[in-house]
Amino acid sequence: MATLFAAPHRMPFLAGTLGISGLALWWLTQIAALHAGGPVPPQTILPASLLHGPAMIYAGFAPLIFGFLLTVFPRWMGQSDLGPSVFGPVGIALLGGVTALQAGLWTGLDRLVLGGFAAIALGWLIALAALGAVLQRDAGSGRPRCWHAWSALAALALGLAGIIAATTFVATGDAQFLPYANRLGIGGLLLPVFLTVSHRMVPFFAANVVEGYTRWRPDWLLAALWLLLITRFGGEILAIEPLTTIANVGLAGTTGVMCWRWWPRSTAPGLLLVLIWGFAWAPAGFALAAIDGVFGLGGRGPDHALLIGFAGSLMIAMVTRVTQGHSGRPLTMPITAWIAFTAMQLATASRIIAAIYAEHGYWLLAAITVFTLGLLPWAVRNGAIYLKPRRDGKAG
């Protein structure tokens, strides 16, 4: 147990690994029962189809985001690593919440689902306070403002509003809270976090490993992305389709330029290539969303291009990088990471096809099957690493 408190990323990464792989397996059983005649698992009062989105966002992706930010946040600002008294309560709340939520979904016990969301929300609050304190110390240091940290914290604040909406939805069953939970989770949390981290990581990493690479990450780009993301969210919530479409066109163009400027023109290691390849789903996903806004052809495909293709691929890349480096292993893509990354690409394509064909059951089943089977070996390997000391004998 003490090993989980050896570094800020260990417990949140374990929670997220259990969350995203367990939730994928749970969703696979639900889709198989619905479209392939599989056994019907226990059901909560709220339909599984309505819980799937918030559970994946807040119990799958979010703990992995916290594990990453609790690790890099102070380092971005030249501060010492956070101690166990700071990150420990966050990890405990997240791990407990993910465990309870999944137990509730698998057994059909709504109270456990509610307790899980509430525990994750509590961990979220504690994490926001801890990361806010890091920013406060930085503000008094006289150093230039770290816009990446402010951007990430703003996304986490919007995410907090999202998980509160999700928790309220589960507690009351009032469907008016569900769109806020989903749209805040996607457009307020996942997209800005992964765009922010990409803006910081990709040019920095590439400049260190690609010969002749020119680093490009102007601060104004973050502001432009936020302006477009806020416009997109406003259009979605207010049901102003032209506003959403304009924002999606702007985001497709902006992220397309980023992808083109960042693309290595010479040999690059696998850990960088998966970041670039995964990022390429951003302009593709926003373009699909713009097309859907005009012609109504995409359904839920654009969301899944951004969630599985963009966020899922970058999740594999970023979590693998931290897991390898902070366990004393070489900064390379192990075979399980390549399998998981490939699965994200195939699952994204299958999910887009399913949406185009009016949520076709077999394509839905293909998407979640590939997603789950590709993810599980990576999750099992990583989970074992988080429970063991570093291979090189160092602390952390």
N, C-alpha and C positions, 0 to 999 in steps of 0.2 A: 504493500500500500504506500509506503514511503516513497517509492520510485515515482508514483504519480505526482508527487509534490516537488520533484527535483527540477522541473522546468515549467514555465507558464503554458506551454502548448500541450503537454501530455494529457491532462484530464479532459480539456475541451476537445482535443483531437480524438480521444477515445470515445467521448460522447457522440461527436459528429459521425465518426466511423460506424459506431453501432447504430446511430440514428438513420443515416442515409442508406446503409445496406439492409437494415432490418425493415425500414419502411418500404424499400424497393421490393423485398420479398413479400411483405404484407400486401402491397398493391398487386403484385403478380398473382397471388391467390385470389384476390378480388376479381381481377380481369379474367382469370382462367374460369372462375365460377360463372361469370356473366356471359362469356363468349365461347367457352370451350367445354362446357358441361362438367367442370371440375366440382369438387365438394364445396359446399357453401360454408365459409368460416363464420364464426360468431359475429354478429352485427351490433353496432351501437345504435342508439335511437336516431342520432343524426346520421344521414347516409354517408357511406364511405367515400362516395364521389365528391362530397362537399368538404370532408376532412383531409383528403389527399393533398390538396394544394398547401394549406396552412401547415400541415404536419411536415411536409418536405422542406418548406422554406425555413420554418422556425426550429424544427428538431433535427433536420438533416444538414442543411447548408450553414445555418447560423452558428452552431457550436464550432464548426471548422473555421469560420471567419473570426470568432473570438480567440481561438487558439493561435491563429496567425497574428492578429493585431496585438494581443497581449505580449507576444514575443517581439514584434518589430517596432511597436509604437515608441517605447523609450529609446530604442536604438536609432530611429529616425532623427531624434533630437539630441543625440549624444549623451543620454542619461544611462544610468546603470539599470540592469534588468530588474523587473518587479520581483518582489519576494513572495514566499508562500502565503504569508498573512494577507497579501493583497489578492493574488490570483487564486488561492485555495478556495475561498468561499464561492467564487464564480464557477470554478470547475465542479465543485460539489453540487451546486444548484443545477447546473446544466446536465451533469451526468444523472442526477436523481430525476430531473424532469423528463429527460429523454427516455429513461427506463420506465417511469410510470406511464408516460404517454403511450409507449409501445405496448406495455402490458395491457393497458385499457383497450387499445385497438384490437389486439389479438384475442382478448377475452370478451369483448363487447361491453366492457364496464365504462360507462360514460364518466363516472366520477374520477376514475384514474386518468382518463384523457384530460379532464379539466384540471386535475391536480398537476399533471405533467406540464401543461401550458403555463399554469400559474408559477410553478417552480422555475421554468425557463425565464419567465418574465422577471422573477426576482433576481436571478443570476444576471440578467440583462441590466437591471438597475445598478447592481453592485459593480458590474464591469464599466458602465458608463461613468460612475463616480471615480473609479480607479483611473480610467483613461483621461477623464477630465482633469484629474489632479496632475497627471503628467503634462498636459497642455498648460496648466496653470504655472507649473514650475518653469516650463519653457518660456512662458510670457515674461517672467521676471529675470530671465537669464541674459537678456540683451541680444540674443541670437536672432537671425532672420526668422520670420514666421514660417512654420512648416505647414504649407497649404495641404499637403497630402493628409496630414493628421487631422486637420480641421475638416477636410472633405469626408474622411472616413467617419469621424465622430458625428457629423451631420447625418450621414446615412444611418448610423446606429440609432440616432435619436428618432429618425423617421421609422426605423424598424421597431423601436419600442412602441410607438403608436400602433404599428401594425400588429404586434403580438398582443397588445392590450385589446385591440379589436377582435383578434382571433379568440382570445380567452373569453371575451364577452359573448361572442357568438356561441361558443361551446356551452357557456353557463346559462344563457337565456334561450338559445335556439332561434334567436331573431336574425333572419337572413339578411337584414339591412347592413349588418356589420361585416358580412363575408366579403363583399367587394373591397372594402377598405383594407381588410386583412391581406387579401391577395395582391391588390394593386400597390399598397405600401410595401409589401414584402418584395415584390418584383421591382417596381420602378423607384421605390424609395430606399431600399436596402441593397438587394443583390446587384442591380445594374450599376449604381454609383460606386459601391465598394469594389467590384471587380474592375470597373473602368479606372478608378483611382489607383488601385494597386498595380494595374497594368501600366499606367502612366509613369509610375515610379520605378517599377521593377524591370520592365522590358528593355528600355534604353540603357539602364545601368548595367544589367546583366550582359546585354549584347556587347556593350562597349568593352567589357572585360574579357570576352571570349571570342569575338569576331575581329579579325584583322582589318584595320582600316575603317571601322564602323564609326559613323557620326551620330553622336547622341542627340536626340531631339525630343524634348518634353517641356515646351514653354508653359508657364503658369497660366496664361490666358486660356489655354486649352481646357483646363479643369473648369474654369468659369463658364466657358461656352457649353461644355457638356452638361453642367448643372442647369444652365438656363434652358437647354433643350429638354432635359429630363423633367424639370418642373413643369414646363409647358405640356409635355406629353402626359404627365400625371393629371394636370388640370383638365386637359381634354377628355381623358378617360373618365374621371370622376363626374365631371359636369356633362358628359355625353355630348361633347362638341366634336364630332368626328373630323371636320376639316382641321381643327387645331391639333388634334392627335396626329393626323396624317402629315401635316407640315412639320411637326416635331420629329416624326419618324424619318422623314426625308432628310432633315438636317442632321439627325444622328447617324443615318446611313452614310451620308457624305462625309461627316467629320470622322467617324471611326474608319471609314474606307481610306481616307488620307492617312490616318494614324497607322493603319496596317501597312500601307504602301511605304511610308517613311521608315517604319521599323523593320521591314522585311530584310533579313541579312542577304547581302549580295555575294557572300562567300561561305565557305564551310562553317557550320555551326553545330554545337552539341545538341543531343536530343532534348535536354531539359529546356533549352531555348526554343527549339523548333516547335515543341508542343505548346508553348506559350503563344507563339505567333500563329500557329495553325488554329488553336482554340480561339484566339482573338478574332480571327477571320469570320467566325460565326456572328460577331457583333454587327458589322455592316450587312451581312446576309439577313440576319434576323430583323433588323430595323427596316430593311428594304422590303422583306416579306410583309411586315406589319403595314408599311405604307401602301403596298399593292392591295392588301386585304381591305384597308380603309377605303380605297377607291372602287375596287371591283368585288369585294366580299368573297374572295376565293380561298383565303387561308385558314379560317376558323381559328382553332387554338394552335395551329402550326407555328405562327410567328412567336408566340410566347414560349413554346417548347424549343424553338431554334435558339432563343436567348437563354432559356433555363438549362437545357441539357447540353446544347452545342457550345454556347459561350461560357456560361457559368460552370457547367459540369466539367468541361474540358480544362478550364483554368483551375478549377478546384483540384483536379487530379495533378496538374502540373505544380501548383503552389504547395499543396500539402505534401507531395512527394519530395519537393526540394527541401522543405523544412524538416521533414521526417528523416531524410537521408543525412543532411548536414548536422542536425542536432542529435543524432544517434552515433556519430563517429563513423558514418559510412560515406563512400565516395558520392560526389554530386553527379550521379548518373541516373538514368531511367531504368529501374529493374524491369524484368519481364512482366511482372504483375501490373506495373504502371502502364506499360505499353498495351497490355490486354485491356485494361480499364479505359485507357484513352481511345483505343480503337472502338471499343464498345459504345462510348459516348457518340462517336461519329455515326455509327450504324443505327443506334437508337434514335438519334436526332432525325436522320433521313426517314426512318420508318414512321416516326411520330408525325412528321410533316405530311407524308403520304396518307396516313390514317386521317388526318384532318382534312386534306383535300377531298378524300372519298367519304366525307360525312361521318367521321369517327368510325371507320370500318373496324369491326371487332378483331379480325385476324391481324391487321396491321398494328392495332393497339397491343395485341398480345405479343406480336413480334418485337415491338419496341421495348416493352417492359421486360421481356425475357432476355433480350440481348443486354439491356441495361443491367439487370440483376446478375446474370451469370458472369458478365465481364467485370463487374464491380467487386464481387465477393472475394476472389483471391487477393486482390489488392487490399481490401478491408481486413481480411484475416491476417495478412502479413504485417500491415501497419499496426493493428491492434496488439499483436504480440510484441512489436518493437516498443510501444508505449509502456508496456508492463515490465520491461527489462532495463537495466542500467545501460549507459552508453558503451558501445563496443570498445572505444579507445580508452576507457577508464577515467575520462574526465568527468567533472561535475556537470549536471544538466540533463 
